[in-house]
Amino acid sequence: MEYVNICLGFFFICFLVRGLFISLRRSKRVAPGPFPLPIIGNLLLLGDKPHISLAQLAKKHGPIMNLKLGQINTVVISSSVLAKQVLQKQDLAFSNRFVPDALRACNHSGLSVVWLPVNNSQWRTLRKVMNSHIFSGNKLDANEHLRTKKIQDLIHYCHNCSKVGEAVDMGRASFRTSLNLISNTIFSKDLTDPFSDSAKEFKELVWNIMVEVGKPNLVDYFPLLKMIDPQGIRWRLTEYFTKVLHLISGLIDERIKERKMGNRANVDVLDALLNISTDEIDRNHIEHLCLEMFAAGTDTISNTLEWAMAELLKNPHTLEKAQKELEQIIGRGKLIDEADITKLPYLRCIVKETFRIHPQVPFLIQRKTEEDIDFCGYTIPKDSQVLVNVWAIGRDSSLWEDPLDFKPERFWESEIDFKGRDFELIPFGAGRRICPGLPLAIKMVPAALGSLLNTFNWKLHGGIAPKDLDMEESFGITLAKTQPLLAIPIPGFKLVVKRATVVKPKKAPATKEKSTSSSTVVAAAKPKATILKKKVVVKKSKPTATATKQGKKTVTALAKAKKTLVKKATIAKVKKTSVKKVMKKPKTVKSLAKKAKK
């Protein structure tokens, strides 16, 4: 009997909750959505890939959808029109962020430009610092050589793999390249050997931070649990943050000492930050800003490169078309300069298509409503979490023809771009909260991708056919490939060798270049002007018969002048330039004199 009473009580509570939920929807005109269960709400509907699950639910309930995730009211936006409303027309009402509990570790959310509210004066200062001192056009142009060097390191690593037929893990290799690019941008040094296991602790720390931040956390759905941190995510992040911040603090101390000694020029981000008054930005903000650049910058760039290479290897005709464009405009075997990007429209289309079908983040960083908001005929309650499903917008069949197919040609005559103005394509967000690192990604991704395509041919590891390549995604703060992309680089420098032969001087001796892998990489890296210069030097270094005949009398005179200098120490009959030659190269004069006598 007691068991029956418990069951009846449970069903009565469910009925009561359902009635309250329906009345709330009617009174406040809450957006449509699936009916929530008691306590857990709609959590079970998310699955292990929430971006896909919510996109499917949006087809049933509409582009604006209300859910209950645990105790948190959540609104999901799945169309470009409504995304524009949130991010542009009403962006002030949606400008604050819903802070995940894990990022409260080491008070990071209270010092971070990503999580501070926009009405906070410190947020405005930090945003100004990033736009003016880190990601401005002038600063990025000044640091172009750093990005070029890191791309060269990546190509060199791929070349070493090609010599032994070893596959390149594109995700890992790109991650390490991005990591050292950012460390050079901030500190003017590599913090680790990018392609070896030495000093791997720092790489693992940054990697682990990204993994922990991307994990679903019960505390974010049930705030009462934050006191016990049941999954230990905040505890582990505190440990990782502490280690990285300690390393950054040591580098800052080292830089301050160098500046006091007066042997340091203002060349990198850290110098720029230390030049700013402490009234604007203090030591804690500098440390957390550096931490943020490592955490946000490495994974997004590396994932984009991996997805782009995966799509090209899965679509060989697209890969061939891209390489043909590079060959015609740049020349096979050369690295891509950032100035070349504007000359490569098809490469830019490939980057756009990658951002469309594989955005770095499935949802834009969640927003939070500070009060009830009237939105498109509905009421979004105070303290709601608002998610913009970028992944769903990029695959919306009403916006894109054949949305599941990788077709860079769709952008060939399209003005759509990913800089925050076209809401069909917003991988970096839009409005006042747009990702500040967008200018860096625009330069880094095409240059690195183009260089990989132009210096090697590629094939899948293990004899996998292109159509069988696994393209499954793993959900996290970013979307990574479930199965790492393993590809074997194959050098293809024949065109470079032929072009070098064509531009030889007419009188230069014909030399047959060996097509070894090491020599071809060097030849590919040198411009034509360097090759010409080398040939001229070789030609000039060889003595000719004409020079010997014409210089017969001159050599005799020089020999006499030498004797006169030794005996009488005078230079009356010889010009100063001739004397210098005689004094510096007596052996040469002797040998020429002997040849003249003969």
Secondary structure, DSSP 8 states (H G I E B T S, - for coil): -HHHHHHHHHHHHHHHHHHHHHHHHHHHT-------BTTTBTGGGTTT-HHHHHHHHHHHH-SEEEEEETTEEEEEE-SHHHHHIIIIITTTTT-SB---GGGGGGGGGGT-TTTS-TTSHHHHHHHHHIIIIISSHHHHHHTHHHHHHHHHHHHHHHHHHHHHT--EEHHHHHHHHHHHHHHHHHHSS-SS-TTSSTT-HHHHHHHHHHHHHHS--HHHH-GGGGGT-TT-HHHHHHHHHHHHHHHHHHHHHHHHHHHHHT---S-SHHHHHHHS-TTTS-HHHHHHHHHHHHHHHHHHHHHHHHHHHHHHHH-HHHHHHHHHHHHHHT-TT----GGGGGG-HHHHHHHHHHHHHS-SSSB---EE-SS-EEETTEEE-TT-EEEEBHHHHHT-TTTSSSTTS--GGGGTT----SSSS-TT--TT--GGGS-TTHHHHHHHHHHHHHHHHHHEEEEEGGG--GGG----EE-SSS-EESS--EEEEEE--HHHHHHHHHTS-TTS--------HHHHHHHHHS-HHHHHHHHHHHHHTS--HHHHHHTHHHHHHHHHHHHHHHHH---TTS-HHHHHHHHH-HHHHHHHHHHHH-
